[in-house]
Amino acid sequence: MENSILLLAIGLGFLWHGILIYWVAGLPRQLKKTNKNIIDSDPEKSFMLFWLDQYSWIGLLIIFIGILSIIRGLI
């Protein structure tokens, strides 16, 4: 019983944090139907797009972990 409550609380925390990251960063460019080419003439823009994509993937992973923890806590 106590473990399920702990998993539920941790899962809600992960879900909340992941949703906040998703709100800021959105979907990674690899999952969007947009032009994925990075402009080679501007290395600063390329660098920022790379880290924004990484941040987006981290947000999706945290949401996924949160959902799994919530499901496991409810079972």
PDB file of N, CA, C and O in Angstrom:
ATOM      1  N   MET A   1       0.822  -1.201   0.000  1.00  0.00           N
ATOM      2  CA  MET A   1       0.000   0.000   0.000  1.00  0.00           C
ATOM      3  C   MET A   1       0.863   1.260   0.000  1.00  0.00           C
ATOM      4  O   MET A   1       0.629   2.181  -0.782  1.00  0.00           O
ATOM      5  N   GLU A   2       1.871   1.293   0.892  1.00  0.00           N
ATOM      6  CA  GLU A   2       2.718   2.480   0.960  1.00  0.00           C
ATOM      7  C   GLU A   2       3.550   2.644  -0.305  1.00  0.00           C
ATOM      8  O   GLU A   2       3.779   3.765  -0.760  1.00  0.00           O
ATOM      9  N   ASN A   3       4.004   1.523  -0.875  1.00  0.00           N
ATOM     10  CA  ASN A   3       4.786   1.600  -2.102  1.00  0.00           C
ATOM     11  C   ASN A   3       3.950   2.131  -3.257  1.00  0.00           C
ATOM     12  O   ASN A   3       4.455   2.881  -4.091  1.00  0.00           O
ATOM     13  N   SER A   4       2.682   1.752  -3.314  1.00  0.00           N
ATOM     14  CA  SER A   4       1.839   2.229  -4.408  1.00  0.00           C
ATOM     15  C   SER A   4       1.570   3.730  -4.282  1.00  0.00           C
ATOM     16  O   SER A   4       1.502   4.439  -5.286  1.00  0.00           O
ATOM     17  N   ILE A   5       1.419   4.207  -3.056  1.00  0.00           N
ATOM     18  CA  ILE A   5       1.225   5.651  -2.862  1.00  0.00           C
ATOM     19  C   ILE A   5       2.494   6.402  -3.240  1.00  0.00           C
ATOM     20  O   ILE A   5       2.428   7.468  -3.851  1.00  0.00           O
ATOM     21  N   LEU A   6       3.651   5.850  -2.878  1.00  0.00           N
ATOM     22  CA  LEU A   6       4.922   6.472  -3.226  1.00  0.00           C
ATOM     23  C   LEU A   6       5.117   6.499  -4.743  1.00  0.00           C
ATOM     24  O   LEU A   6       5.531   7.518  -5.297  1.00  0.00           O
ATOM     25  N   LEU A   7       4.820   5.382  -5.415  1.00  0.00           N
ATOM     26  CA  LEU A   7       4.933   5.346  -6.879  1.00  0.00           C
ATOM     27  C   LEU A   7       3.977   6.327  -7.535  1.00  0.00           C
ATOM     28  O   LEU A   7       4.322   6.975  -8.523  1.00  0.00           O
ATOM     29  N   LEU A   8       2.791   6.434  -6.993  1.00  0.00           N
ATOM     30  CA  LEU A   8       1.811   7.379  -7.539  1.00  0.00           C
ATOM     31  C   LEU A   8       2.303   8.816  -7.379  1.00  0.00           C
ATOM     32  O   LEU A   8       2.191   9.613  -8.311  1.00  0.00           O
ATOM     33  N   ALA A   9       2.843   9.152  -6.217  1.00  0.00           N
ATOM     34  CA  ALA A   9       3.352  10.511  -5.986  1.00  0.00           C
ATOM     35  C   ALA A   9       4.558  10.810  -6.884  1.00  0.00           C
ATOM     36  O   ALA A   9       4.653  11.895  -7.458  1.00  0.00           O
ATOM     37  N   ILE A  10       5.464   9.858  -6.999  1.00  0.00           N
ATOM     38  CA  ILE A  10       6.630  10.051  -7.861  1.00  0.00           C
ATOM     39  C   ILE A  10       6.192  10.175  -9.319  1.00  0.00           C
ATOM     40  O   ILE A  10       6.701  11.020 -10.055  1.00  0.00           O
ATOM     41  N   GLY A  11       5.249   9.333  -9.731  1.00  0.00           N
ATOM     42  CA  GLY A  11       4.745   9.397 -11.101  1.00  0.00           C
ATOM     43  C   GLY A  11       4.090  10.723 -11.415  1.00  0.00           C
ATOM     44  O   GLY A  11       4.273  11.261 -12.507  1.00  0.00           O
ATOM     45  N   LEU A  12       3.325  11.261 -10.472  1.00  0.00           N
ATOM     46  CA  LEU A  12       2.701  12.567 -10.695  1.00  0.00           C
ATOM     47  C   LEU A  12       3.751  13.672 -10.788  1.00  0.00           C
ATOM     48  O   LEU A  12       3.609  14.612 -11.570  1.00  0.00           O
ATOM     49  N   GLY A  13       4.803  13.549  -9.984  1.00  0.00           N
ATOM     50  CA  GLY A  13       5.892  14.526 -10.061  1.00  0.00           C
ATOM     51  C   GLY A  13       6.604  14.475 -11.405  1.00  0.00           C
ATOM     52  O   GLY A  13       6.869  15.509 -12.018  1.00  0.00           O
ATOM     53  N   PHE A  14       6.914  13.258 -11.859  1.00  0.00           N
ATOM     54  CA  PHE A  14       7.548  13.103 -13.165  1.00  0.00           C
ATOM     55  C   PHE A  14       6.645  13.640 -14.270  1.00  0.00           C
ATOM     56  O   PHE A  14       7.108  14.338 -15.171  1.00  0.00           O
ATOM     57  N   LEU A  15       5.359  13.315 -14.199  1.00  0.00           N
ATOM     58  CA  LEU A  15       4.418  13.769 -15.218  1.00  0.00           C
ATOM     59  C   LEU A  15       4.340  15.296 -15.243  1.00  0.00           C
ATOM     60  O   LEU A  15       4.352  15.904 -16.314  1.00  0.00           O
ATOM     61  N   TRP A  16       4.263  15.906 -14.075  1.00  0.00           N
ATOM     62  CA  TRP A  16       4.189  17.364 -13.995  1.00  0.00           C
ATOM     63  C   TRP A  16       5.444  18.010 -14.588  1.00  0.00           C
ATOM     64  O   TRP A  16       5.349  18.954 -15.373  1.00  0.00           O
ATOM     65  N   HIS A  17       6.602  17.507 -14.218  1.00  0.00           N
ATOM     66  CA  HIS A  17       7.855  18.074 -14.719  1.00  0.00           C
ATOM     67  C   HIS A  17       7.968  17.883 -16.239  1.00  0.00           C
ATOM     68  O   HIS A  17       8.397  18.791 -16.950  1.00  0.00           O
ATOM     69  N   GLY A  18       7.585  16.709 -16.728  1.00  0.00           N
ATOM     70  CA  GLY A  18       7.626  16.450 -18.162  1.00  0.00           C
ATOM     71  C   GLY A  18       6.686  17.344 -18.947  1.00  0.00           C
ATOM     72  O   GLY A  18       7.023  17.807 -20.037  1.00  0.00           O
ATOM     73  N   ILE A  19       5.502  17.586 -18.391  1.00  0.00           N
ATOM     74  CA  ILE A  19       4.542  18.469 -19.062  1.00  0.00           C
ATOM     75  C   ILE A  19       5.072  19.899 -19.117  1.00  0.00           C
ATOM     76  O   ILE A  19       4.869  20.601 -20.108  1.00  0.00           O
ATOM     77  N   LEU A  20       5.749  20.330 -18.056  1.00  0.00           N
ATOM     78  CA  LEU A  20       6.340  21.673 -18.080  1.00  0.00           C
ATOM     79  C   LEU A  20       7.417  21.785 -19.152  1.00  0.00           C
ATOM     80  O   LEU A  20       7.496  22.796 -19.851  1.00  0.00           O
ATOM     81  N   ILE A  21       8.245  20.755 -19.285  1.00  0.00           N
ATOM     82  CA  ILE A  21       9.270  20.765 -20.331  1.00  0.00           C
ATOM     83  C   ILE A  21       8.614  20.757 -21.705  1.00  0.00           C
ATOM     84  O   ILE A  21       9.045  21.481 -22.603  1.00  0.00           O
ATOM     85  N   TYR A  22       7.574  19.944 -21.875  1.00  0.00           N
ATOM     86  CA  TYR A  22       6.864  19.888 -23.155  1.00  0.00           C
ATOM     87  C   TYR A  22       6.244  21.242 -23.489  1.00  0.00           C
ATOM     88  O   TYR A  22       6.235  21.659 -24.647  1.00  0.00           O
ATOM     89  N   TRP A  23       5.732  21.918 -22.478  1.00  0.00           N
ATOM     90  CA  TRP A  23       5.122  23.231 -22.671  1.00  0.00           C
ATOM     91  C   TRP A  23       6.149  24.233 -23.200  1.00  0.00           C
ATOM     92  O   TRP A  23       5.834  25.049 -24.067  1.00  0.00           O
ATOM     93  N   VAL A  24       7.362  24.172 -22.683  1.00  0.00           N
ATOM     94  CA  VAL A  24       8.400  25.110 -23.104  1.00  0.00           C
ATOM     95  C   VAL A  24       9.010  24.705 -24.447  1.00  0.00           C
ATOM     96  O   VAL A  24       9.146  25.537 -25.344  1.00  0.00           O
ATOM     97  N   ALA A  25       9.379  23.428 -24.586  1.00  0.00           N
ATOM     98  CA  ALA A  25      10.161  22.995 -25.753  1.00  0.00           C
ATOM     99  C   ALA A  25       9.301  22.424 -26.876  1.00  0.00           C
ATOM    100  O   ALA A  25       9.702  22.478 -28.039  1.00  0.00           O
ATOM    101  N   GLY A  26       8.145  21.885 -26.560  1.00  0.00           N
ATOM    102  CA  GLY A  26       7.316  21.278 -27.597  1.00  0.00           C
ATOM    103  C   GLY A  26       7.863  19.936 -28.055  1.00  0.00           C
ATOM    104  O   GLY A  26       8.691  19.325 -27.379  1.00  0.00           O
ATOM    105  N   LEU A  27       7.399  19.494 -29.191  1.00  0.00           N
ATOM    106  CA  LEU A  27       7.878  18.229 -29.753  1.00  0.00           C
ATOM    107  C   LEU A  27       9.257  18.415 -30.378  1.00  0.00           C
ATOM    108  O   LEU A  27       9.573  19.496 -30.876  1.00  0.00           O
ATOM    109  N   PRO A  28      10.077  17.370 -30.353  1.00  0.00           N
ATOM    110  CA  PRO A  28      11.359  17.446 -31.065  1.00  0.00           C
ATOM    111  C   PRO A  28      11.116  17.585 -32.568  1.00  0.00           C
ATOM    112  O   PRO A  28      10.097  17.130 -33.088  1.00  0.00           O
ATOM    113  N   ARG A  29      12.053  18.213 -33.245  1.00  0.00           N
ATOM    114  CA  ARG A  29      11.898  18.413 -34.682  1.00  0.00           C
ATOM    115  C   ARG A  29      11.841  17.095 -35.432  1.00  0.00           C
ATOM    116  O   ARG A  29      11.287  17.039 -36.530  1.00  0.00           O
ATOM    117  N   GLN A  30      12.401  16.030 -34.864  1.00  0.00           N
ATOM    118  CA  GLN A  30      12.376  14.726 -35.535  1.00  0.00           C
ATOM    119  C   GLN A  30      10.959  14.161 -35.612  1.00  0.00           C
ATOM    120  O   GLN A  30      10.684  13.316 -36.464  1.00  0.00           O
ATOM    121  N   LEU A  31      10.067  14.604 -34.751  1.00  0.00           N
ATOM    122  CA  LEU A  31       8.687  14.121 -34.754  1.00  0.00           C
ATOM    123  C   LEU A  31       7.720  15.068 -35.468  1.00  0.00           C
ATOM    124  O   LEU A  31       6.538  14.755 -35.613  1.00  0.00           O
ATOM    125  N   LYS A  32       8.214  16.211 -35.909  1.00  0.00           N
ATOM    126  CA  LYS A  32       7.372  17.168 -36.626  1.00  0.00           C
ATOM    127  C   LYS A  32       7.534  16.977 -38.122  1.00  0.00           C
ATOM    128  O   LYS A  32       8.545  16.452 -38.590  1.00  0.00           O
ATOM    129  N   LYS A  33       6.528  17.408 -38.862  1.00  0.00           N
ATOM    130  CA  LYS A  33       6.602  17.339 -40.326  1.00  0.00           C
ATOM    131  C   LYS A  33       7.062  18.681 -40.865  1.00  0.00           C
ATOM    132  O   LYS A  33       6.364  19.329 -41.645  1.00  0.00           O
ATOM    133  N   THR A  34       8.238  19.082 -40.438  1.00  0.00           N
ATOM    134  CA  THR A  34       8.818  20.337 -40.918  1.00  0.00           C
ATOM    135  C   THR A  34      10.171  20.048 -41.555  1.00  0.00           C
ATOM    136  O   THR A  34      10.642  18.911 -41.556  1.00  0.00           O
ATOM    137  N   ASN A  35      10.771  21.067 -42.081  1.00  0.00           N
ATOM    138  CA  ASN A  35      12.089  20.937 -42.680  1.00  0.00           C
ATOM    139  C   ASN A  35      13.115  20.694 -41.571  1.00  0.00           C
ATOM    140  O   ASN A  35      13.279  21.532 -40.683  1.00  0.00           O
ATOM    141  N   LYS A  36      13.801  19.555 -41.619  1.00  0.00           N
ATOM    142  CA  LYS A  36      14.717  19.172 -40.563  1.00  0.00           C
ATOM    143  C   LYS A  36      16.151  19.603 -40.831  1.00  0.00           C
ATOM    144  O   LYS A  36      17.040  19.323 -40.026  1.00  0.00           O
ATOM    145  N   ASN A  37      16.387  20.276 -41.946  1.00  0.00           N
ATOM    146  CA  ASN A  37      17.749  20.698 -42.277  1.00  0.00           C
ATOM    147  C   ASN A  37      18.185  21.829 -41.364  1.00  0.00           C
ATOM    148  O   ASN A  37      17.436  22.776 -41.124  1.00  0.00           O
ATOM    149  N   ILE A  38      19.394  21.720 -40.864  1.00  0.00           N
ATOM    150  CA  ILE A  38      19.967  22.770 -40.034  1.00  0.00           C
ATOM    151  C   ILE A  38      20.820  23.655 -40.933  1.00  0.00           C
ATOM    152  O   ILE A  38      21.588  23.166 -41.761  1.00  0.00           O
ATOM    153  N   ILE A  39      20.674  24.935 -40.759  1.00  0.00           N
ATOM    154  CA  ILE A  39      21.425  25.876 -41.582  1.00  0.00           C
ATOM    155  C   ILE A  39      22.904  25.766 -41.213  1.00  0.00           C
ATOM    156  O   ILE A  39      23.287  26.008 -40.068  1.00  0.00           O
ATOM    157  N   ASP A  40      23.735  25.397 -42.199  1.00  0.00           N
ATOM    158  CA  ASP A  40      25.153  25.206 -41.949  1.00  0.00           C
ATOM    159  C   ASP A  40      25.904  26.518 -41.781  1.00  0.00           C
ATOM    160  O   ASP A  40      27.001  26.527 -41.222  1.00  0.00           O
ATOM    161  N   SER A  41      25.349  27.606 -42.242  1.00  0.00           N
ATOM    162  CA  SER A  41      26.062  28.878 -42.190  1.00  0.00           C
ATOM    163  C   SER A  41      25.999  29.531 -40.809  1.00  0.00           C
ATOM    164  O   SER A  41      26.745  30.472 -40.539  1.00  0.00           O
ATOM    165  N   ASP A  42      25.130  29.050 -39.944  1.00  0.00           N
ATOM    166  CA  ASP A  42      25.000  29.644 -38.612  1.00  0.00           C
ATOM    167  C   ASP A  42      25.203  28.575 -37.542  1.00  0.00           C
ATOM    168  O   ASP A  42      24.236  27.923 -37.148  1.00  0.00           O
ATOM    169  N   PRO A  43      26.433  28.376 -37.059  1.00  0.00           N
ATOM    170  CA  PRO A  43      26.685  27.327 -36.072  1.00  0.00           C
ATOM    171  C   PRO A  43      25.979  27.576 -34.739  1.00  0.00           C
ATOM    172  O   PRO A  43      25.646  26.622 -34.036  1.00  0.00           O
ATOM    173  N   GLU A  44      25.748  28.828 -34.383  1.00  0.00           N
ATOM    174  CA  GLU A  44      25.065  29.118 -33.126  1.00  0.00           C
ATOM    175  C   GLU A  44      23.615  28.636 -33.176  1.00  0.00           C
ATOM    176  O   GLU A  44      23.111  28.074 -32.204  1.00  0.00           O
ATOM    177  N   LYS A  45      22.951  28.853 -34.306  1.00  0.00           N
ATOM    178  CA  LYS A  45      21.566  28.394 -34.467  1.00  0.00           C
ATOM    179  C   LYS A  45      21.518  26.862 -34.469  1.00  0.00           C
ATOM    180  O   LYS A  45      20.615  26.269 -33.879  1.00  0.00           O
ATOM    181  N   SER A  46      22.475  26.230 -35.123  1.00  0.00           N
ATOM    182  CA  SER A  46      22.537  24.770 -35.142  1.00  0.00           C
ATOM    183  C   SER A  46      22.702  24.211 -33.739  1.00  0.00           C
ATOM    184  O   SER A  46      22.051  23.234 -33.368  1.00  0.00           O
ATOM    185  N   PHE A  47      23.581  24.840 -32.962  1.00  0.00           N
ATOM    186  CA  PHE A  47      23.830  24.411 -31.591  1.00  0.00           C
ATOM    187  C   PHE A  47      22.575  24.548 -30.741  1.00  0.00           C
ATOM    188  O   PHE A  47      22.239  23.639 -29.982  1.00  0.00           O
ATOM    189  N   MET A  48      21.883  25.670 -30.860  1.00  0.00           N
ATOM    190  CA  MET A  48      20.673  25.894 -30.065  1.00  0.00           C
ATOM    191  C   MET A  48      19.549  24.931 -30.462  1.00  0.00           C
ATOM    192  O   MET A  48      18.814  24.448 -29.601  1.00  0.00           O
ATOM    193  N   LEU A  49      19.417  24.655 -31.752  1.00  0.00           N
ATOM    194  CA  LEU A  49      18.395  23.696 -32.194  1.00  0.00           C
ATOM    195  C   LEU A  49      18.701  22.295 -31.681  1.00  0.00           C
ATOM    196  O   LEU A  49      17.792  21.559 -31.298  1.00  0.00           O
ATOM    197  N   PHE A  50      19.981  21.925 -31.672  1.00  0.00           N
ATOM    198  CA  PHE A  50      20.377  20.613 -31.157  1.00  0.00           C
ATOM    199  C   PHE A  50      19.974  20.474 -29.694  1.00  0.00           C
ATOM    200  O   PHE A  50      19.384  19.464 -29.313  1.00  0.00           O
ATOM    201  N   TRP A  51      20.284  21.473 -28.867  1.00  0.00           N
ATOM    202  CA  TRP A  51      19.958  21.370 -27.445  1.00  0.00           C
ATOM    203  C   TRP A  51      18.462  21.485 -27.190  1.00  0.00           C
ATOM    204  O   TRP A  51      17.964  20.882 -26.240  1.00  0.00           O
ATOM    205  N   LEU A  52      17.748  22.219 -27.984  1.00  0.00           N
ATOM    206  CA  LEU A  52      16.299  22.277 -27.837  1.00  0.00           C
ATOM    207  C   LEU A  52      15.672  20.917 -28.155  1.00  0.00           C
ATOM    208  O   LEU A  52      14.727  20.495 -27.490  1.00  0.00           O
ATOM    209  N   ASP A  53      16.203  20.233 -29.177  1.00  0.00           N
ATOM    210  CA  ASP A  53      15.730  18.881 -29.486  1.00  0.00           C
ATOM    211  C   ASP A  53      16.036  17.922 -28.338  1.00  0.00           C
ATOM    212  O   ASP A  53      15.194  17.101 -27.973  1.00  0.00           O
ATOM    213  N   GLN A  54      17.230  18.023 -27.773  1.00  0.00           N
ATOM    214  CA  GLN A  54      17.581  17.150 -26.653  1.00  0.00           C
ATOM    215  C   GLN A  54      16.655  17.390 -25.469  1.00  0.00           C
ATOM    216  O   GLN A  54      16.198  16.440 -24.833  1.00  0.00           O
ATOM    217  N   TYR A  55      16.379  18.640 -25.175  1.00  0.00           N
ATOM    218  CA  TYR A  55      15.487  19.014 -24.090  1.00  0.00           C
ATOM    219  C   TYR A  55      14.079  18.468 -24.343  1.00  0.00           C
ATOM    220  O   TYR A  55      13.416  18.007 -23.414  1.00  0.00           O
ATOM    221  N   SER A  56      13.627  18.518 -25.581  1.00  0.00           N
ATOM    222  CA  SER A  56      12.309  17.986 -25.933  1.00  0.00           C
ATOM    223  C   SER A  56      12.246  16.483 -25.717  1.00  0.00           C
ATOM    224  O   SER A  56      11.260  15.978 -25.180  1.00  0.00           O
ATOM    225  N   TRP A  57      13.285  15.759 -26.130  1.00  0.00           N
ATOM    226  CA  TRP A  57      13.311  14.311 -25.924  1.00  0.00           C
ATOM    227  C   TRP A  57      13.321  13.955 -24.442  1.00  0.00           C
ATOM    228  O   TRP A  57      12.669  12.997 -24.025  1.00  0.00           O
ATOM    229  N   ILE A  58      14.058  14.721 -23.650  1.00  0.00           N
ATOM    230  CA  ILE A  58      14.083  14.486 -22.202  1.00  0.00           C
ATOM    231  C   ILE A  58      12.687  14.688 -21.621  1.00  0.00           C
ATOM    232  O   ILE A  58      12.250  13.901 -20.782  1.00  0.00           O
ATOM    233  N   GLY A  59      11.985  15.731 -22.055  1.00  0.00           N
ATOM    234  CA  GLY A  59      10.625  15.969 -21.582  1.00  0.00           C
ATOM    235  C   GLY A  59       9.690  14.821 -21.910  1.00  0.00           C
ATOM    236  O   GLY A  59       8.893  14.409 -21.067  1.00  0.00           O
ATOM    237  N   LEU A  60       9.779  14.299 -23.127  1.00  0.00           N
ATOM    238  CA  LEU A  60       8.927  13.165 -23.507  1.00  0.00           C
ATOM    239  C   LEU A  60       9.262  11.922 -22.688  1.00  0.00           C
ATOM    240  O   LEU A  60       8.364  11.174 -22.301  1.00  0.00           O
ATOM    241  N   LEU A  61      10.536  11.700 -22.425  1.00  0.00           N
ATOM    242  CA  LEU A  61      10.949  10.547 -21.622  1.00  0.00           C
ATOM    243  C   LEU A  61      10.437  10.670 -20.188  1.00  0.00           C
ATOM    244  O   LEU A  61       9.985   9.684 -19.606  1.00  0.00           O
ATOM    245  N   ILE A  62      10.505  11.857 -19.625  1.00  0.00           N
ATOM    246  CA  ILE A  62      10.011  12.064 -18.261  1.00  0.00           C
ATOM    247  C   ILE A  62       8.494  11.872 -18.206  1.00  0.00           C
ATOM    248  O   ILE A  62       7.986  11.305 -17.239  1.00  0.00           O
ATOM    249  N   ILE A  63       7.769  12.329 -19.214  1.00  0.00           N
ATOM    250  CA  ILE A  63       6.318  12.096 -19.265  1.00  0.00           C
ATOM    251  C   ILE A  63       6.035  10.599 -19.313  1.00  0.00           C
ATOM    252  O   ILE A  63       5.147  10.113 -18.612  1.00  0.00           O
ATOM    253  N   PHE A  64       6.778   9.870 -20.129  1.00  0.00           N
ATOM    254  CA  PHE A  64       6.586   8.427 -20.261  1.00  0.00           C
ATOM    255  C   PHE A  64       6.865   7.717 -18.930  1.00  0.00           C
ATOM    256  O   PHE A  64       6.098   6.842 -18.528  1.00  0.00           O
ATOM    257  N   ILE A  65       7.948   8.084 -18.246  1.00  0.00           N
ATOM    258  CA  ILE A  65       8.263   7.483 -16.949  1.00  0.00           C
ATOM    259  C   ILE A  65       7.168   7.801 -15.934  1.00  0.00           C
ATOM    260  O   ILE A  65       6.787   6.945 -15.135  1.00  0.00           O
ATOM    261  N   GLY A  66       6.667   9.031 -15.967  1.00  0.00           N
ATOM    262  CA  GLY A  66       5.593   9.416 -15.053  1.00  0.00           C
ATOM    263  C   GLY A  66       4.326   8.610 -15.278  1.00  0.00           C
ATOM    264  O   GLY A  66       3.694   8.163 -14.321  1.00  0.00           O
ATOM    265  N   ILE A  67       3.952   8.423 -16.533  1.00  0.00           N
ATOM    266  CA  ILE A  67       2.749   7.643 -16.839  1.00  0.00           C
ATOM    267  C   ILE A  67       2.922   6.191 -16.395  1.00  0.00           C
ATOM    268  O   ILE A  67       2.002   5.602 -15.827  1.00  0.00           O
ATOM    269  N   LEU A  68       4.098   5.611 -16.651  1.00  0.00           N
ATOM    270  CA  LEU A  68       4.340   4.236 -16.210  1.00  0.00           C
ATOM    271  C   LEU A  68       4.302   4.115 -14.689  1.00  0.00           C
ATOM    272  O   LEU A  68       3.768   3.141 -14.159  1.00  0.00           O
ATOM    273  N   SER A  69       4.860   5.090 -13.988  1.00  0.00           N
ATOM    274  CA  SER A  69       4.853   5.052 -12.520  1.00  0.00           C
ATOM    275  C   SER A  69       3.438   5.185 -11.972  1.00  0.00           C
ATOM    276  O   SER A  69       3.083   4.516 -11.001  1.00  0.00           O
ATOM    277  N   ILE A  70       2.636   6.038 -12.582  1.00  0.00           N
ATOM    278  CA  ILE A  70       1.251   6.197 -12.143  1.00  0.00           C
ATOM    279  C   ILE A  70       0.478   4.905 -12.370  1.00  0.00           C
ATOM    280  O   ILE A  70      -0.257   4.463 -11.488  1.00  0.00           O
ATOM    281  N   ILE A  71       0.632   4.303 -13.526  1.00  0.00           N
ATOM    282  CA  ILE A  71      -0.062   3.041 -13.810  1.00  0.00           C
ATOM    283  C   ILE A  71       0.371   1.964 -12.836  1.00  0.00           C
ATOM    284  O   ILE A  71      -0.463   1.227 -12.309  1.00  0.00           O
ATOM    285  N   ARG A  72       1.677   1.867 -12.591  1.00  0.00           N
ATOM    286  CA  ARG A  72       2.192   0.863 -11.648  1.00  0.00           C
ATOM    287  C   ARG A  72       1.693   1.136 -10.226  1.00  0.00           C
ATOM    288  O   ARG A  72       1.410   0.199  -9.479  1.00  0.00           O
ATOM    289  N   GLY A  73       1.585   2.402  -9.853  1.00  0.00           N
ATOM    290  CA  GLY A  73       1.085   2.749  -8.519  1.00  0.00           C
ATOM    291  C   GLY A  73      -0.384   2.454  -8.342  1.00  0.00           C
ATOM    292  O   GLY A  73      -0.833   2.204  -7.223  1.00  0.00           O
ATOM    293  N   LEU A  74      -1.152   2.478  -9.434  1.00  0.00           N
ATOM    294  CA  LEU A  74      -2.587   2.202  -9.347  1.00  0.00           C
ATOM    295  C   LEU A  74      -2.911   0.710  -9.378  1.00  0.00           C
ATOM    296  O   LEU A  74      -3.980   0.287  -8.937  1.00  0.00           O
ATOM    297  N   ILE A  75      -1.984  -0.071  -9.898  1.00  0.00           N
ATOM    298  CA  ILE A  75      -2.239  -1.523 -10.003  1.00  0.00           C
ATOM    299  C   ILE A  75      -1.956  -2.200  -8.684  1.00  0.00           C
ATOM    300  O   ILE A  75      -2.110  -3.416  -8.568  1.00  0.00           O
TER     301      ILE A  75
END
